[in-house]
Amino acid sequence: MKKKIKLFDPVIDKNEEKSVVKVLQSKFWASGSGNGNVKIFENNFKNYVGSNDCIAVNSGTSALNLALSLMDIKNKEVIVPSFTFVSTIHAIKLNGGKPVFVDVDKKNLCLDNEQISQLITNKTKMILPVHFGGMPCNLSEIKKICHDYDLISIEDAAHAAGSTYKNQKIGKHSTAVCFSFHPVKNLAMPTGGLISINGKSSKKFKKILNSRRWCGITNRHDSFYDVDEMGWNYYMNEFSAAIGLIQLKKLDKLNKKRKKIAKLYSKKINLEHKMMFDEDCSYHLYWIQVKNRNQFRKKMSDIGIETGIHYRPVHTFSMYETNNRLPVTEKVGDEIVSIPIHPNLSNEEIHKIIHAVNDFS
């Protein structure tokens, strides 16, 4: 039986194995105070993206919830694409805000900046761009809109570990930037997330986030501590941080391989609607649009190629249904397919994928 070509496949070697064994043998597996490997990972990631500071947590969902908790969005509106994973929108609701969905640009599937201004009201507090697939949004234009209307911007960079914008890593540009780490992500670990923080309030935010990621605990001295606000059990464990430290060292190298594959797909795949090539993109995934999607995915599965759908638009879920039309989002949501782009792909597998897509089209 031929090996199936996986949609996602983390790149690991003996270094990750050794790091896990070392943590296991230490019996220091987790700490709410964020010591050990977690603290080292935070510092290394801060240096990698060039931010003021970083707070490691246990998922991208946790990162979004914590970051938005800093901004008091209760009863306020947040402009956000519907074309994202549902956690982005849940974080807004969990913090008492109202998501206002904006359509995406059909070229890159990031939010359409030209439509933002017409959605702004006296209740708008924030713009939440999502770097879909690792493709950086136009942060300069978003920053200008925020300045003109006195708004805040927090970025969802769940797909964008290693992406850049204007020669700076994603993670450096906004007050808070939220990352997600997972076996399918560019920086792979069992589970994890991180908030990169910038600006004049970063020290204050660091202190608040340290408390809120560990049940609101503050002023800890030995076994004595205080709790003066709500918090959550969101801290990162030592196993994830240890793996993350190894993965971070090779992130740029692995992303370079992803870009090489993306460049080939963009050149060789004979479809009108496909992910554009951009050196600034980390290519967490590579998307194409096809008619008869179910038939296409079955054909790919039959020849041993895994595919995925990222994502069903959030405004089509029962919880978030809206009468507002998002024509680009809805069309893309009906046609989008993710194809494999991970660094473990062989040249033979890459060309098999290209030929299979072109045969269907």
N, C-alpha and C positions, 0 to 999 in steps of 0.2 A: 504493500500500500504506500503510495507516494505521500511525502510529508505535506501537510497543509500549510499554506502561506498565511501566517497569522496577521491579523490587522494591527495588533500591538504586540511588542515583544521586548522587554527590558534587556539592556546590555549589562551583563554582570560577569565578574571573574572572581578569582580567588581572593582579591582584596576585600570585596564585600563579604565573602564568607568568613574571612579572618576577623573582620570588624564585628560581625555578629557574634562569633564565638567569644571574642574578647569581652563584649558586654555581658554575654551569658555567664561567663566565668566570674565576672566581677560581682555579680548579684546586685549591682546597682542598675536597675532596669528603667526606673522612671523617677522623676522629681518634679513636683508642682512648682518649685522655685526656679526651675530651668537651669540647673547646674550641669556639669559634665559635658558630654558631647553636644547637648542642646545649645549651651552657651557658645561653644566653639563654632557650631554651625551658624548660629545667628551672626557672629562676628565675621566669619568667612563670607557669608552671603552678602552682608553689608558691604564688605570690601569689593565683592564681585560686581555688584550693581552700582556702587558709589553713593549709597543713600546715607542719611544721617544715622539711622539705626534700624534694627529688625527685631521682630517678635515672632518666634516659632510657635506654631500651634499644631493641632492634630488633624486638620483638614482645611481645604480651601473654603468650605462652607463656614467653618469656625472663623477663619480669617475675615471673611466678608461680614459676618455678624458682628464681630468685635470692632472692625474698622468703622462700620456704620454706627455703632453704639457711641462713638466719639462725637458725632455730629448733630445730635438732637433733631432728628427728622420726623418726630411725631406730628402727625396731621399735616405733613409737608409732602410735596410732590418730588419724585425722583425720575428724571428722564433716562430711559434705559432701553436697549433693544430687547425685543421679545425673542430674538434669535440667539439664545444662550441656554446653558443648563439651568434648570429650575432653581437651583440654590441661589443664584444671583438675585432672583426676584423674592424668594423666601426671606432673604436677609433684610430686604426693604420692609416687608410685612412684619417680620419679627421685631423690628425697631419702630413700628408704628407709622411708617411712611406709606405713601401711595405710589405704586409704579405707574408711570405714564409711558406707554410704549411708543418708540420711534422706529420707523422703517430702517432697513439697512441699505447700504450701497451695493448694487449688484456686482460690482467689480471685485470687492474684497470682503463683503459680508460684515464689515464693521458698521457702526451706526452712521446714518447719513447726516453729516453735519449741516447740510443745507436745510434740513427739516426741523432742526432743533429749535430755532428761534420762534417759529410759529406755535410751538407747544408750551412755551414759557408763560406762566401766569404769576399772579402775586403770591401764589402758594409754592412755587418752585423753589427748591433748596439746593438740589444737587443734580449733576450729570454723572452717569455711571457708564463709561465706555468699556466695552468688552473686546479684547484683542483676539478676535476669533481665529482659531487655528494657529495662533502665534503671529498673525499679521498685525503690525502696530497700527492703531488708529491715528488720525491726524490730531495729535495732541496740541499742536500750536493753535489750530483753529478752535479746539475745545477750550483751551486756556483763554483765548480772546473772548469767547462767548461768556465764560465764567466771569471774566473781568468786567465786561460790559453790563452784565445783569446781576453782579454781586452773588455769584453762585459758587458752590464747592464742587470739586471733581475728585472722585475716588475711582481707581482703575481696577477692573477685574482682569488680572493677568494669569488666570488659571492655565492658559495655554501658552504663555509667553515667557517661560524661563529661558533666558538667553537671547530673546529678541532685542532689537535696538531701535531707537528713534533719534535721528539727527546725531549719530555717533555716540550716543549714550545708552546704556542698558535700560530696558524697561525696568522700572523700580526706583528710578531717580527723579521722575518728573512731577509727581503729584504728592499731595499731603499724605495719602496712604495708598499703597498698591498691594493688591492681594494675590498671592500665589497659591497654587495647589500642587502637591507632590503625591504620586500614586504610581503603582506598577505600570500604568499605561502612559504616564507623562514623560516628558523629555528628561526631567530630573526624577528618577524613579526611587521610590521608597515604599514600604508597606502602606503607610498612610501619613499624611502630613500637610501642613500649610504654613504660610508665613505672611506677615504684614511688614512691608518696607515703608518706613516713615521718613518724611522730609519736612523742612521748614522750621520756622522759629518756635513752634510748639512741640517739636519732636521729643524733647526731654520730658515735658509734662505728659504727652501721650504715651511714652514708653512706660512711665510709672503707672498710669491708669491701666494700660493693657496688661502689664505684668500681674496686676491684681485681678483683673476681670477674667484672665485665662485660668486662674486658679481659685475659683469660687469666691472672689472678692476679698481674699486674704491679703492683709497689708501689715506693715510694721512687725514683721516676724523676727523674734529673738529666741533662738533655741526652740522650746516647745510652746512659747507664748506668742500670740498674734491677735490682731484686731480684724474685724470685718465691718466696714462702714457703708457698703453698697452691694448690689447684686453682682454675681459673677458666675462663671461656668467652669466645668471640668474640661478645659480645652488644651491643656499643655501637651507638648510633643514628648514621646517616649525616647529612651536612649537608643533603642535598636534602630528606629527610623533615622535619628540624627546621625548615628554612626554610618549607616548606609549612605545618607545624604552627603556626608563629608567626602566620601569616595566618588559619588556621582558628580558632585560639583566640580571636582578636579578635571573631569573629562567631558563636562557639559558642552563646551565650545567645540571640541573635537567631534562629538557625536552629532551636534547640530550641523556641523559642516557636512557630514555625510547625508543628513536629511536634506540639506540645501542642494546637494549634488543630484539627489534623486528627484527632488522637486523641479529642478531645472530641466532634467530629461523628460519628466512627465509633461511639463508645460510646452516643451518643444515637439514631442512625439505624439501626444494624445490628440486625436482628431475630433475634438469636441469644441463647440462654440463657448460653452459655459464651463469653465474649470478654474481652479485656483491659479492666480497670477504668480509669476516668479518675482521675488523681491529679496535681495540680500539681507535685508533687515529682519526678515521673518525666521522664526525658529522651527516652523513646520511641525507642530505637534501632530497635526493631521493634514491630509491632502484631500480636498473635496472636488467632486465633479457633479454635474447635473445631467440626469438622463430621463428620458421618457420611459414609461413602462418599468418603473423602478423595481417592482417585485420580480418581474421576469428577469431583469438584469442581474439582480442579486442571487436569484436561483441559479442562473447560468454560471456566475462566478463561483458559487458554492459547489456546484457540480464538478468544476474542474480544480477544486481545492484552493480557492482564493477567498479568504474571509473579507467581508465588507461591513460597514456600519452606517448608521444614520445619526448624524450630529447636526442639528437636533430637531425634534418636533418643537415648533414655536410655542413659547410659554402661553401666549394669549389664546391658544386653542385648547388648553386644559380647562376643565370644569371650574377650577378655583379662580382662574384669571380671565375668564371669557370677557370679551369687550366688543362693543359694536363698531369700534374704530377699525377701518380697513388698513392693512399693511400689505399692499399688493406684492412687493418684492419678497418680503419675508414669507408670505404664504406660498408663492410660486416656488421659491427655493426649498421651503419645507416639504413640498410635495415631490421634489425631484432630486434632492441632494443625496449623495452617497460618498462615504469616506473609503478610500482605498489604502492599502498598506504603504507606509513610508518610513518605517523604523530602520535603524542602522544595521540590523542583522540580515537584511535582505541581500541575497547574492545578485550578481549581474544577470544570471539566468532567470531568477525570479522576477526581477524588475522588468525585464523584456517580456516575460510571460504575461505580466499584468498589463503592460502597454498593448500587447497584441490582442489580449482578451477584450479590453475596453474598445479598441478600434474595430474588432470583429463585430461587436454588438452594435456599434454606432453606424 
